[in-house]
Amino acid sequence: MRILIIEDERRSREFLARGLAENGFVADTAEDGQAGLYLAEDRHYDLVVLDVMLPVMDGWSVLRAMRAKGIETPVLFLTARDTVPDRVKGLELGADDYLVKPFAWAEFLARLRTLLRRGPARQAEVIRLADLELDLPRMKARRGGKVIDLTAKEFQLLSLLARRAGDVLSRTLLAEQVWDMNFSTDSNAVDVALGRLRRKVDEGFSSRLIHTVRGLGYVMEDRGHGHD
Ligand code: CA
């Protein structure tokens, strides 16, 4: 489980990161709202712990930007201001829970575990792109109504590409997110996996959905017929 902590106060940030690590979580940290948003966009997190008062970009704006970009990661808000209007505002923006500072570690951990059990509330169950259909809960892929036989890793790779359709995803990002490891840049493991996936998804169809962007990575999009 990977948690992102966006908190400008150093002692609080380090306390949370250390506590999470001791409880078996992987914790990344950001010191301001913008740096936090970059991380939330770039990597997959199971939960974001988000302070309200932050430099550069406040917690409200980070949450709004995340939801606008379709990032539905559960968010636990940390706020020093225990007022009703703040709570209402945060919930309207899509925060999943609140914790008012100062809080006890046990309380934080309990809230965090509840949110992690619940998972992203509004995540799409089925992704569609052209005639491709991904059934996420069942891990089934169909194209033109026909089942595509994929390994678990291939399904993960395909759903990542499909979720971020139109975005060019680098080999490094794919390696980190799907295999949870860093491939050296000259490794062709990602290319080999992508090649295999492309054959399964695109071969025999008039339009290709997975495209290579030379020197950058891969993008999934429907460009109509006859183009690569
Ligand atoms: Ca703060």
Boltz pocket constraint, residues with backbone or C-beta under 6 A from the ligand:
constraints:
  - pocket:
      binder: B
      contacts: [[A, 7], [A, 8], [A, 9], [A, 51], [A, 52], [A, 53], [A, 54]]
      max_distance: 6.0
